[in-house]
Amino acid sequence: MNIKALESWFLSHQRDLNFRKSKDPYHIWVAEIMLQQTRAETVEPYFERFISAYPDVSTLAGAKEDELKRLVEGIGYYRRFSLMLKAAKYIQENHQGVFPKTYEEVKALPGVGDYTAGAIMSFAYNKPHSAVDGNVIRVLSRYLGETGDMRKSSERNKIVAFNQQAIKKAHPDLYSVALIELGALVCRPKNPLCEQCPLHAHCYAYENQLTDKIPYLSKLKKQRELNYIVFVIEDQDHYYLIKREEALLQGMYAYPQFEKESINAALDALDELGISLSHHAFMASYKHIFSHQIWMMDVYHATLIGDAHQNLIRVPKSKIGEIPMAI
């Protein structure tokens, strides 16, 4: 592999992304957590707000979880931010608020896996630790002509092994991000711009016209479609919410919802919880798409009978904009 050509290409063609302008390992950690399952362009404004609110580990460690979740409302996959807060507290307690400097210490942080640890070590500390994400898998599987199923860890491990040897011969801080950028801008999933690629001269997929076949990814299971009845419950001055505990939306607030096919079934579920409504009226239908689920939601406006219920969280209407809402 022509590593020098790759690094040179990156220096001339990299995107101007705000989270790449710092070598601070804390900044890089925040960015990499945000980039999990989220596009770079989406991350930029969230990153700016996050660093402004929590400029270092110590301020993040002292954050209230609801305030943190409110700051990242809309980005999705909220469990990562619960783990981030847990990791910040861990750093504060075990590393005196100083971001760890070794791969083993970084990997020990809650929410940090092989890729994130490798990215931090290479981007921030210029240490030769492989960082393999979807972009890198696509670039290197095409370059090497690896035709196995890249959803299998045994096949991905071949890419990781090659990448670990290559990064030892490179400038790690340039090499890792250059491969990621090449996958994002040139070696795209469809219609790759092969003639613009600094590695195309020895790329197996390009030479054999197999860029539409490599990498091979077996089909994912079809997204599960779920039907929900959602209640926007209020009284004169308050809304009534629930707090999500499942991993998908952990720590976020939402209007009460029930996985039911009909309004009558949902009303029965409310009755079982001891929650009574004086009336309900249909408002609208919404569709929300997650990576593995599709939520079809029928939303009803309702008024609560009696006092606030133990299963509901009573929030003043004037404060609803301060609450981190799930969707």
C-alpha positions as CSV (number, residue, x, y, z in Angstrom):
1,M,0.0,0.0,0.0
2,N,1.2,3.5,-0.9
3,I,0.8,5.0,2.5
4,K,2.6,8.2,1.6
5,A,0.2,8.8,-1.3
6,L,-2.8,8.2,1.0
7,E,-1.6,10.6,3.7
8,S,-0.7,13.2,1.0
9,W,-4.2,12.9,-0.5
10,F,-5.8,13.4,2.9
11,L,-3.9,16.6,3.6
12,S,-5.2,18.0,0.3
13,H,-8.7,16.7,0.4
14,Q,-9.9,16.4,4.0
15,R,-13.3,17.9,5.0
16,D,-13.2,21.0,7.3
17,L,-14.9,19.3,10.3
18,N,-14.8,21.2,13.6
19,F,-14.2,18.1,15.7
20,R,-10.9,17.4,13.7
21,K,-9.3,20.7,14.7
22,S,-8.2,19.5,18.1
23,K,-5.7,16.9,19.2
24,D,-7.1,17.0,22.8
25,P,-8.0,13.3,23.6
26,Y,-11.1,14.5,25.4
27,H,-12.4,16.3,22.3
28,I,-11.6,13.3,20.2
29,W,-13.3,10.9,22.6
30,V,-16.5,13.1,22.6
31,A,-16.4,13.2,18.8
32,E,-15.9,9.5,18.3
33,I,-18.8,8.7,20.7
34,M,-21.0,11.1,18.8
35,L,-20.0,9.6,15.5
36,Q,-21.2,6.1,16.5
37,Q,-24.1,5.5,14.1
38,T,-24.3,9.2,13.3
39,R,-23.1,11.1,10.2
40,A,-20.3,13.6,10.5
41,E,-22.4,16.5,9.2
42,T,-25.0,15.8,11.9
43,V,-22.4,15.6,14.6
44,E,-20.8,19.0,14.0
45,P,-23.4,21.3,15.7
46,Y,-23.9,18.8,18.6
47,F,-20.1,18.7,19.1
48,E,-19.9,22.5,19.3
49,R,-22.7,22.7,21.9
50,F,-21.3,19.8,23.9
51,I,-17.7,21.2,24.2
52,S,-19.1,24.6,25.0
53,A,-21.2,23.2,27.9
54,Y,-18.6,20.6,29.0
55,P,-15.1,21.7,28.0
56,D,-13.2,19.1,29.9
57,V,-13.6,15.8,31.8
58,S,-14.2,17.4,35.1
59,T,-17.2,19.5,34.0
60,L,-18.7,16.5,32.2
61,A,-18.2,14.3,35.3
62,G,-20.2,16.9,37.3
63,A,-23.1,17.0,34.8
64,K,-26.6,16.1,35.6
65,E,-27.8,13.3,33.3
66,D,-31.0,15.0,32.3
67,E,-29.1,18.2,31.3
68,L,-26.7,16.1,29.3
69,K,-29.5,14.2,27.5
70,R,-31.3,17.5,26.8
71,L,-28.1,18.8,25.1
72,V,-28.0,15.9,22.7
73,E,-31.7,15.5,22.1
74,G,-32.4,14.5,18.5
75,I,-29.1,12.7,17.8
76,G,-30.4,9.3,18.9
77,Y,-28.8,6.2,20.5
78,Y,-28.8,7.9,23.9
79,R,-27.3,5.1,25.9
80,R,-23.9,6.1,24.7
81,F,-24.2,9.4,26.6
82,S,-25.1,7.6,29.8
83,L,-21.9,5.5,29.3
84,M,-20.0,8.7,28.5
85,L,-21.1,10.3,31.8
86,K,-20.1,7.1,33.6
87,A,-16.7,7.1,31.9
88,A,-16.1,10.8,32.8
89,K,-16.8,10.0,36.5
90,Y,-14.4,7.0,36.2
91,I,-11.7,9.3,34.8
92,Q,-12.3,11.8,37.5
93,E,-12.0,9.2,40.3
94,N,-9.3,7.0,38.9
95,H,-7.1,9.4,36.8
96,Q,-7.6,12.7,38.7
97,G,-9.6,14.1,35.8
98,V,-6.8,13.6,33.2
99,F,-7.7,11.6,30.1
100,P,-5.9,8.3,30.1
101,K,-2.9,7.9,27.8
102,T,-2.5,4.1,27.2
103,Y,-4.6,1.9,25.0
104,E,-5.5,-0.4,27.9
105,E,-6.6,2.5,30.1
106,V,-8.7,4.0,27.3
107,K,-10.2,0.7,26.4
108,A,-11.3,0.2,30.0
109,L,-13.6,3.2,29.9
110,P,-17.3,2.5,29.8
111,G,-18.7,2.7,26.2
112,V,-15.2,2.4,24.5
113,G,-14.6,-0.5,22.2
114,D,-11.7,-1.5,19.9
115,Y,-12.4,1.1,17.3
116,T,-12.9,4.1,19.6
117,A,-9.8,3.2,21.6
118,G,-7.7,2.9,18.4
119,A,-9.1,6.1,17.1
120,I,-8.2,8.0,20.3
121,M,-4.7,6.5,20.5
122,S,-3.9,7.2,16.8
123,F,-5.7,10.6,16.4
124,A,-4.7,12.2,19.8
125,Y,-1.5,10.4,20.7
126,N,-0.1,9.4,17.3
127,K,0.3,5.8,18.5
128,P,0.0,2.9,16.0
129,H,-3.3,1.4,17.1
130,S,-5.7,0.2,14.4
131,A,-9.0,1.9,14.1
132,V,-11.3,0.0,11.8
133,D,-14.8,1.3,11.0
134,G,-17.2,0.7,8.1
135,N,-15.3,3.1,5.9
136,V,-12.0,1.4,6.6
137,I,-13.5,-2.1,6.0
138,R,-14.8,-0.9,2.6
139,V,-11.5,0.6,1.5
140,L,-9.2,-2.2,2.6
141,S,-11.5,-5.1,1.6
142,R,-11.6,-3.6,-2.0
143,Y,-7.9,-2.9,-2.0
144,L,-7.0,-6.4,-0.7
145,G,-9.7,-8.3,-2.6
146,E,-11.2,-9.8,0.5
147,T,-14.5,-11.3,-0.6
148,G,-15.7,-12.9,2.7
149,D,-18.8,-11.7,4.6
150,M,-17.7,-8.6,6.5
151,R,-20.5,-9.0,9.0
152,K,-18.5,-12.0,10.4
153,S,-15.8,-11.1,12.9
154,S,-13.5,-13.7,11.4
155,E,-13.5,-11.8,8.1
156,R,-13.3,-8.3,9.7
157,N,-10.3,-9.5,11.8
158,K,-8.3,-10.0,8.5
159,I,-8.8,-6.3,7.8
160,V,-7.8,-5.4,11.4
161,A,-4.7,-7.4,11.2
162,F,-3.6,-5.9,7.9
163,N,-4.4,-2.4,9.2
164,Q,-2.4,-2.9,12.4
165,Q,0.7,-3.8,10.3
166,A,0.2,-0.9,7.9
167,I,-0.2,1.8,10.6
168,K,3.1,0.8,12.1
169,K,4.7,2.1,8.9
170,A,2.7,5.3,8.8
171,H,2.0,8.5,10.7
172,P,-0.8,7.1,12.8
173,D,-2.6,10.4,13.3
174,L,-2.8,10.9,9.5
175,Y,-3.1,7.3,8.3
176,S,-6.2,6.4,10.4
177,V,-8.3,9.4,9.6
178,A,-7.1,9.4,5.9
179,L,-8.5,5.9,5.5
180,I,-11.8,6.9,7.1
181,E,-12.0,10.0,4.9
182,L,-11.1,8.1,1.7
183,G,-14.1,5.8,2.4
184,A,-16.4,8.7,3.1
185,L,-15.5,10.8,0.0
186,V,-14.0,8.5,-2.6
187,C,-14.4,4.8,-1.9
188,R,-18.1,5.1,-1.4
189,P,-20.5,2.2,-1.1
190,K,-22.0,3.0,-4.5
191,N,-20.4,4.7,-7.5
192,P,-16.9,5.0,-6.0
193,L,-14.7,7.6,-7.6
194,C,-11.9,5.2,-8.3
195,E,-9.9,7.4,-10.6
196,Q,-9.5,10.0,-7.8
197,C,-8.3,7.3,-5.3
198,P,-4.6,7.5,-4.3
199,L,-4.7,3.7,-3.9
200,H,-6.4,2.6,-7.1
201,A,-3.1,1.6,-8.9
202,H,-3.0,-1.6,-6.8
203,C,-6.6,-2.0,-5.8
204,Y,-7.9,-5.5,-6.5
205,A,-11.5,-4.5,-6.8
206,Y,-10.7,-1.6,-9.2
207,E,-8.4,-3.8,-11.3
208,N,-11.0,-6.5,-11.5
209,Q,-14.1,-4.3,-11.8
210,L,-15.5,-5.7,-8.5
211,T,-16.2,-2.5,-6.6
212,D,-20.0,-3.4,-6.8
213,K,-19.3,-6.8,-5.2
214,I,-16.7,-5.9,-2.5
215,P,-17.2,-5.7,0.4
216,Y,-19.7,-8.4,0.7
217,L,-22.2,-7.9,3.5
218,S,-24.9,-10.5,4.2
219,K,-28.4,-9.2,4.4
220,L,-29.6,-7.8,7.8
221,K,-32.9,-9.0,9.2
222,K,-35.8,-6.9,8.0
223,Q,-36.6,-4.0,10.3
224,R,-39.3,-4.9,12.7
225,E,-42.4,-2.7,12.5
226,L,-44.1,-1.8,15.8
227,N,-47.5,-0.1,16.3
228,Y,-47.8,2.3,19.2
229,I,-50.6,4.4,20.7
230,V,-49.2,7.5,22.2
231,F,-51.0,9.8,24.7
232,V,-50.1,13.5,25.2
233,I,-51.7,13.7,28.6
234,E,-52.1,17.1,30.3
235,D,-54.0,19.0,32.9
236,Q,-54.3,22.8,33.0
237,D,-50.6,23.4,33.8
238,H,-48.7,20.2,33.3
239,Y,-47.9,17.4,30.9
240,Y,-47.4,13.8,32.1
241,L,-44.4,11.9,30.9
242,I,-42.5,8.6,31.4
243,K,-38.8,8.0,31.5
244,R,-37.4,5.4,29.1
245,E,-35.1,2.7,30.6
246,E,-34.5,0.5,27.6
247,A,-31.1,0.8,25.9
248,L,-32.4,2.4,22.7
249,L,-33.7,5.6,24.5
250,Q,-32.3,5.2,27.9
251,G,-32.6,8.2,30.2
252,M,-34.8,10.2,27.8
253,Y,-38.4,11.3,28.5
254,A,-41.4,10.5,26.4
255,Y,-45.2,10.8,26.3
256,P,-46.8,7.5,27.6
257,Q,-47.0,5.0,24.8
258,F,-48.2,1.4,24.4
259,E,-47.4,-1.2,21.8
260,K,-51.1,-1.7,20.9
261,E,-53.0,-2.0,17.6
262,S,-56.0,0.0,18.8
263,I,-56.9,2.9,21.0
264,N,-59.2,0.7,23.1
265,A,-56.4,-1.7,23.9
266,A,-54.2,1.2,24.9
267,L,-56.9,2.6,27.2
268,D,-57.2,-0.8,28.8
269,A,-53.5,-0.7,29.5
270,L,-53.8,2.7,31.1
271,D,-56.7,1.4,33.3
272,E,-54.5,-1.5,34.4
273,L,-52.0,1.1,35.7
274,G,-54.8,3.0,37.5
275,I,-54.6,5.9,35.1
276,S,-57.9,7.4,34.0
277,L,-58.6,10.0,31.3
278,S,-61.5,12.3,31.0
279,H,-61.4,12.3,27.2
280,H,-59.1,11.5,24.3
281,A,-58.9,12.9,20.8
282,F,-56.8,11.8,17.8
283,M,-54.1,14.3,16.9
284,A,-51.8,12.8,14.2
285,S,-49.9,9.7,13.0
286,Y,-46.1,9.6,12.8
287,K,-43.5,7.2,11.6
288,H,-40.1,7.0,13.2
289,I,-37.3,4.9,11.7
290,F,-34.5,3.3,13.8
291,S,-31.8,1.1,12.4
292,H,-33.6,-2.1,13.4
293,Q,-37.2,-0.9,14.1
294,I,-39.9,1.2,12.5
295,W,-42.4,2.8,14.9
296,M,-45.8,3.6,13.6
297,M,-47.4,5.9,16.1
298,D,-51.0,7.2,16.5
299,V,-51.0,10.1,18.9
300,Y,-53.9,11.1,21.0
301,H,-54.5,14.2,23.2
302,A,-55.9,13.4,26.6
303,T,-56.7,14.9,30.0
304,L,-55.9,13.2,33.2
305,I,-58.6,12.6,35.8
306,G,-57.5,13.0,39.4
307,D,-54.0,13.6,40.8
308,A,-50.7,12.8,39.2
309,H,-50.1,9.1,39.1
310,Q,-47.0,7.2,40.5
311,N,-46.2,5.8,37.0
312,L,-46.2,9.3,35.4
313,I,-43.8,12.2,35.8
314,R,-45.6,15.6,36.1
315,V,-43.8,18.3,34.2
316,P,-44.9,22.0,34.2
317,K,-45.8,23.1,30.6
318,S,-43.4,26.0,31.0
319,K,-40.5,23.5,31.6
320,I,-41.3,21.0,28.8
321,G,-38.6,22.6,26.6
322,E,-36.0,21.8,29.2
323,I,-36.8,18.1,29.3
324,P,-34.7,15.7,27.1
325,M,-37.4,14.1,24.9
326,A,-36.8,10.8,23.2
327,I,-38.6,11.6,19.9
